[in-house]
């Protein structure tokens, strides 16, 4: 159950990090950097068997 929620959350973050909309075009690398950090944490937790 937790894995499904994490997958949905990561997909939503990927969609939100794309600079497609006018208000997010000047955000720079902030959203993708945060998303990368979250992905690293999730992968580490998966490798350790915590999820």
N, C-alpha and C positions, 0 to 999 in steps of 0.2 A: 504494500500500500504506500509506504513512504517513497519507494523508488518511483512509482507512477507519479506521485506529486512532484518529485524532484525533476522528472523528465518534462512534465508540463510546465513547471516553473522555468526551466532552462530554455525551452522553446519560446515562451513568452518573452524572456529576457533577450533572446536572439532577435526576435521581431522588433522589440523596443529599442535595441541598440542600433538598428539601421537608420542612417540619417536620411530618411525618405521625406519627412514632413518639414515644412518651412520652419517651424519653431525649433526643430532639433538639428538643423543643418549646421549651426555654428557651435555645437557642443564639443567638437573635437574628439579626442580619444578617450574621454572620461567614461562613457557607457561601455565601450568595448573593453577597457581596462578592468573595470569592475566585473564585467561578465567573465573575463579571462581568469580573474582571481577566484570567482565562485566556481568555475569549471575545474580549476586546479584543486580546490578544496574537495569538491565532490569526487573527483578521480582518486585522490588520496584516500578518502573515506571508503570508496569502493574497494580499493586495493587492500586496505587494512581489514576489510570485512565488517565494518561498522554499520554499513547500510544493507 
